[in-house]
Amino acid sequence: MTRRFYTLDVFSGEALTGNPLAVVLDAEGLDDGRMQAIAGEFNLSETVFVLPPEDPRQRADIRIFTPKRELPFAGHPTIGTAVLMALLDPDKRTDALAFGLKEKVGIVSCVAQVEGEGRGSARFRLPRLPFVWGEGKETADCAWALGLDPTEIGFDRHVPSRHSAGVAYDLVPVASPEILARARAQGETFEKIFSDSDHPAAYVYTRLPGSAGLRFRARMFGLGMGVAEDPATGSAAAAFAGALMQCEPLGEGEHGIVIEQGVEMGRPSEIALQMVIENGVLVSAEIGGQAVLVSRGEFLA
């Protein structure tokens, strides 16, 4: 049986930048092992498999795989799949489409819009608000795992922390973009330091000085997932909202945060994070970005 697939570059409006994503349609009949093997064949940071919705009120059920494991939730697969659903809409609507995608974490509410031939944008509300899942690693350990000096870890009130919005991350602040560019996951040392997570991955970030508003740059190293470095990581940006609540002096109301990622890889990406705070508590958050169609074909195996 042939199965249609598309690839998109996500969190960018320009092809051959951002984070590549494969989306396999017609995924009925594929078991877990076959999905994992197909994801390994694409060898992108994530591959999505689209299934008919169990609940007709939702647009689709989707499953998300890295080259090594399944994820309960991920941001760039959600954005990319939502944009693809809008591009493939049989009514060819150009206004915003609102629908749900069912992921392992639950129903993810999405809004997507076509913005031109083969391109669009989407945003989704976090299905789970970020929470602290453990105590942040020691500064020296973070430095050792990333090939940095302990004095280069942290800035302002930001210290290493552990947050999850469905996928657990170690969040490691560094003092400048120059230090961020020098960070390298140190193989076995990296895995040893972060091995007490069921999702060994470090989201390393810094503030961009001189920028208007809240603007950060980040890198995500996910050796335990088979992803040496990811060009854009929406699930980590969702967890980052927890770090911002812990370390950034945010006030009441809505806050728009921009996160650059993939710059050091030559795959520049931009993730929009919106947070709403009431009475000092994060009550909702959304992730948004663009996506552009790059290829389409049939999977024969």
Secondary structure, DSSP 8 states (H G I E B T S, - for coil): --EEEEEEEES-SSTTSSEEEEEE---TT--HHHHHHHHHHHTSS-EEEEE--SSTTSSEEEEEE-SS-EES--HHHHHHHHHHHHHT-TT---S-EEEEEEETTEEEEEEEEEEETTEEEEEEE-SS--EEEE----HHHHHHHHT--GGGB-BTTB--EEEESSSEEEEEEBS-HHHHHH----HHHHHHHTTTSSS--EEEEEE-TT-SSEEEEEEEEEGGGTEEEES--HHHHHHHHHHHHHHS---SEEEEEEEEESGGGT--EEEEEEEEEETTEEEEEEEEEEEEEEEEEEE--
